Amino acid sequence: MIEVKNLYKSFEGNEVLKNVSATFENGKTNLIIGRSGSGKTVLLKSILGLFEIDKGEIWYNDRNLTQMGEKEVKRMRREIGMVFQGGALFDSISVEGNVRFPLDMFTRMSSKEKKERVEFCLEHVNIEKHAFSLFPSEISGGMQKRVAIARAIALNPKYLFCDEPNSGLDPETATVIDKLIQSLTKEFQMTTIINTHDMNSVIEIGESVLFISKGEKGWEGTKHEILKTDNKKVNDFIFANKLYAQMKGK
Ligand SMILES: Nc1ncnc2c1ncn2[C@@H]1O[C@H](COP(=O)(O)OP(=O)(O)OP(=O)(O)O)[C@@H](O)[C@H]1O
């Protein structure tokens, strides 16, 4: 579980996050949604410890990130898997090389152990063996995202952070990726936080949804509650997508 308490973050006097509190439970897909510029990425990076916050607390289970020393933060980051926007695979390394990369960097596993772990992760994201030796440019966008997810879970993380994991994908493939993240979250009981503006993702996997509006917590609830809420800011966000406006009968 990750807990954020009364978090404030500003850049040169520009207050970007104001008094944000939220709980992200493990075994659940926790979504952070909001308009462009609302502060989602700053919140994610603050939780990751990439930004120093002005005020507040960030708890990883019983560990307070804001009280940790540099070494402890580094150690804890190894418990975090990241899926970056666009996948961010290494172009010059094969599919299996990309997944092996964190194992080479952070473990003392034998070659055989690494091979087995790479296979395990790639099989879990439904990449077939014949694709293991291909390069990122030789596989589809959806496959690239799956490889990026396999790489993110290689070190068996407790926490999984995904920044717009299905951007640039067609809606069907995007749903496959969303569902894959959800099933891995359940199987490995990770605390998963996903930044997205995609209402399809909200409806598919929004077990817990945090809506950020101009740096403040605007609303929180589930995918079922979001279609029933009277919160004006949430509705304005949803109604920007005509399909969901229809679903809400507006
Ligand atoms: N390193 C930084 N220095 C100064 N200001 C920043 C920095 N990072 C973000 N901001 C500001 O913080 C605000 C929120 O940005 P943020 O990237 O969190 O938005 P977002 O909700 O993730 O948007 P998008 O959905 O478009 O990615 C913006 O006004 C942005 O200019």
Ligand as a Chemical Component Dictionary entry (heavy atoms), coordinates in Angstrom:
data_LIG
# 
_chem_comp.id                   LIG 
_chem_comp.type                 NON-POLYMER 
_chem_comp.pdbx_formal_charge   0 
_chem_comp.three_letter_code    LIG 
# 
loop_
_chem_comp_atom.comp_id 
_chem_comp_atom.atom_id 
_chem_comp_atom.alt_atom_id 
_chem_comp_atom.type_symbol 
_chem_comp_atom.charge 
_chem_comp_atom.model_Cartn_x 
_chem_comp_atom.model_Cartn_y 
_chem_comp_atom.model_Cartn_z 
_chem_comp_atom.pdbx_ordinal 
LIG N1  N1  N 0 10.074 20.299 -13.424 1  
LIG C1  C1  C 0 9.130  21.240 -13.433 2  
LIG N2  N2  N 0 9.426  22.543 -13.234 3  
LIG C2  C2  C 0 8.498  23.497 -13.211 4  
LIG N3  N3  N 0 7.173  23.264 -13.405 5  
LIG C3  C3  C 0 6.802  22.002 -13.639 6  
LIG C4  C4  C 0 7.748  20.910 -13.662 7  
LIG N4  N4  N 0 7.070  19.759 -13.896 8  
LIG C5  C5  C 0 5.772  20.118 -14.027 9  
LIG N5  N5  N 0 5.597  21.445 -13.873 10 
LIG C6  C6  C 0 4.318  22.165 -13.926 11 
LIG O1  O1  O 0 3.387  21.484 -13.115 12 
LIG C7  C7  C 0 2.083  21.522 -13.697 13 
LIG C8  C8  C 0 1.517  20.120 -13.745 14 
LIG O2  O2  O 0 2.264  19.347 -14.685 15 
LIG P1  P1  P 0 2.091  17.786 -14.863 16 
LIG O3  O3  O 0 3.147  17.374 -15.819 17 
LIG O4  O4  O 0 2.061  17.117 -13.551 18 
LIG O5  O5  O 0 0.653  17.667 -15.541 19 
LIG P2  P2  P 0 -0.117 16.362 -16.019 20 
LIG O6  O6  O 0 -1.405 16.339 -15.307 21 
LIG O7  O7  O 0 0.762  15.173 -15.855 22 
LIG O8  O8  O 0 -0.331 16.681 -17.554 23 
LIG P3  P3  P 0 -0.306 15.709 -18.843 24 
LIG O9  O9  O 0 -1.544 14.867 -18.710 25 
LIG O10 O10 O 0 -0.381 16.646 -19.981 26 
LIG O11 O11 O 0 0.958  14.901 -18.798 27 
LIG C9  C9  C 0 2.239  22.173 -15.062 28 
LIG O12 O12 O 0 1.801  23.497 -14.954 29 
LIG C10 C10 C 0 3.718  22.112 -15.336 30 
LIG O13 O13 O 0 4.138  23.189 -16.084 31 
# 
loop_
_chem_comp_bond.comp_id 
_chem_comp_bond.atom_id_1 
_chem_comp_bond.atom_id_2 
_chem_comp_bond.value_order 
_chem_comp_bond.pdbx_ordinal 
LIG N1  C1  SING 1  
LIG C1  N2  SING 2  
LIG C1  C4  DOUB 3  
LIG N2  C2  DOUB 4  
LIG C2  N3  SING 5  
LIG N3  C3  DOUB 6  
LIG C3  C4  SING 7  
LIG C3  N5  SING 8  
LIG C4  N4  SING 9  
LIG N4  C5  DOUB 10 
LIG C5  N5  SING 11 
LIG N5  C6  SING 12 
LIG C6  O1  SING 13 
LIG C6  C10 SING 14 
LIG O1  C7  SING 15 
LIG C7  C8  SING 16 
LIG C7  C9  SING 17 
LIG C8  O2  SING 18 
LIG O2  P1  SING 19 
LIG P1  O3  DOUB 20 
LIG P1  O4  SING 21 
LIG P1  O5  SING 22 
LIG O5  P2  SING 23 
LIG P2  O6  DOUB 24 
LIG P2  O7  SING 25 
LIG P2  O8  SING 26 
LIG O8  P3  SING 27 
LIG P3  O9  DOUB 28 
LIG P3  O10 SING 29 
LIG P3  O11 SING 30 
LIG C9  O12 SING 31 
LIG C9  C10 SING 32 
LIG C10 O13 SING 33 
# 
